[in-house]
Amino acid sequence: ISPQPSVRKNILKFLGSFLGISRILQIVFGACLWVTIAANKYEGSIHFVLFVAVFFWLFTLALFFLTLLDKQDLVPLLGGDRWLCTNLAHDVAAAVLYLPAIGVMIDKTNRNSFCNLPQYKHPCLYKVYLTAAVFACLCCLAYLLSIIYGARRKCRGEQTVI
């Protein structure tokens, strides 16, 4: 059974919109971040980074599919006319929590920079931390762009995300 033409049109409209593309980037970069960390040994403050990455990855995935399927009206208190504000609040919270996560990853990268030498023969997480720091920065950038987009729509008095 294929979706009705209006549903298919809404799906394509959202996927082609700025927010749709931004959400896809957030999901991809967030997944790359937490997979990079989880696939390696981690400890200490890296738990915070992993929490932020997984929490917002799951939350963004939920927002993405609710918007994609045009089911935001089913969300009590936060859906319907409040959906743009809900998305904007989510993006602000994500960006705010990704900033200290970036700081943690940069600090861990700097602390392990000594083992970036070719002569160093012991296991080292420098490249893992560097990769995670890059993905955290890209993810935060995607959320910041979504904030600008959502705030611009809100200032214009619009109620929808696309």
C-alpha positions in Angstrom: 0.0 0.0 0.0 1.5 3.3 -1.0 1.0 6.5 0.8 -1.7 8.9 -0.4 -0.5 11.6 -2.8 -0.9 14.4 -0.2 1.0 12.5 2.4 3.8 11.8 -0.1 3.8 15.5 -1.1 4.2 16.5 2.6 7.0 14.0 3.1 8.9 15.3 0.1 8.2 18.9 1.1 9.7 18.3 4.6 12.7 16.3 3.3 13.5 19.2 0.9 13.1 21.9 3.4 15.9 23.5 5.4 14.7 22.0 8.6 14.4 18.5 7.1 17.9 18.6 5.7 19.2 20.1 9.0 17.4 17.3 11.0 19.0 14.6 8.8 22.4 16.2 9.3 21.8 16.3 13.1 20.8 12.6 13.1 23.8 11.6 11.0 26.4 13.6 12.9 24.9 12.7 16.2 25.0 9.0 15.3 28.6 9.3 14.1 29.6 11.0 17.4 28.1 8.4 19.7 29.2 5.4 17.6 32.7 6.8 17.6 32.7 7.1 21.4 30.8 3.9 22.1 33.0 1.8 19.8 36.1 2.6 21.9 37.0 2.5 25.6 35.8 5.7 27.3 35.8 6.9 30.9 35.1 10.0 33.1 33.7 13.1 31.4 33.2 11.2 28.2 30.0 9.8 29.8 28.5 13.3 29.6 29.3 13.6 25.9 27.8 10.2 25.2 24.7 11.1 27.2 24.2 14.3 25.2 24.8 12.6 21.9 22.5 9.7 22.5 19.8 11.7 24.2 19.6 14.4 21.5 20.0 11.8 18.7 16.9 10.0 20.0 14.9 13.2 20.6 15.8 14.5 17.2 14.8 11.2 15.6 11.4 11.5 17.3 10.9 15.1 16.1 12.1 14.2 12.6 9.6 11.3 12.2 6.7 13.2 13.9 7.2 16.1 11.5 7.9 13.8 8.5 4.6 11.9 9.0 2.8 15.2 9.9 1.7 13.7 13.3 2.8 16.6 15.5 -0.8 17.3 16.4 -0.8 14.0 18.3 1.8 15.3 20.8 0.0 16.6 23.9 0.8 20.2 25.1 3.8 20.5 22.7 2.2 19.7 19.3 -0.1 21.6 16.9 0.4 25.4 17.0 3.3 25.0 19.5 5.3 22.7 17.3 7.6 25.4 16.0 8.4 26.6 19.6 8.9 22.9 20.6 11.4 22.4 17.8 13.1 25.7 18.6 13.4 24.9 22.4 14.8 21.4 21.5 17.4 23.0 19.2 18.4 25.6 21.8 18.8 22.9 24.5 20.8 20.7 22.2 23.2 23.5 21.2 23.6 24.6 24.8 24.5 21.1 25.9 26.7 20.3 22.9 28.9 23.3 23.7 30.3 21.8 27.0 30.5 18.4 25.2 32.7 20.0 22.6 34.8 21.4 25.4 35.2 17.9 27.0 36.2 16.4 23.6 38.7 19.1 22.9 40.2 18.8 26.4 40.5 15.0 26.0 42.1 15.4 22.6 44.6 17.9 23.9 45.5 15.6 26.9 46.2 12.8 24.4 48.1 14.8 21.8 51.4 13.4 23.0 50.6 10.0 21.5 50.1 11.4 18.0 53.8 10.8 17.4 54.8 8.0 14.9 57.3 6.6 17.5 54.5 6.1 20.1 53.7 2.4 20.1 51.0 2.1 22.9 47.3 2.2 22.3 46.1 5.8 22.1 42.7 7.4 21.8 43.9 10.7 20.3 42.3 10.0 16.9 39.1 8.8 18.4 38.8 12.0 20.6 39.7 14.2 17.6 37.1 12.5 15.4 34.4 12.8 18.2 35.3 16.5 18.7 34.8 17.1 15.0 31.4 15.3 14.9 30.3 17.2 18.1 31.2 20.5 16.4 29.3 19.6 13.2 26.3 18.5 15.2 26.3 21.7 17.3 26.6 23.7 14.1 23.6 21.9 12.6 21.5 22.7 15.7 22.7 26.4 15.7 21.5 26.7 12.0 18.2 25.2 13.0 17.9 27.8 15.8 18.4 30.6 13.3 15.9 29.1 10.9 13.3 28.5 13.6 13.7 31.9 15.2 13.4 33.6 11.8 10.1 31.7 11.2 8.9 32.5 14.7 9.7 36.2 14.3 7.7 36.3 11.1 4.7 35.0 13.1 4.7 31.6 11.4 3.4 28.6 13.3 4.7 25.7 11.2 8.2 24.3 10.9 8.1 24.1 7.0 
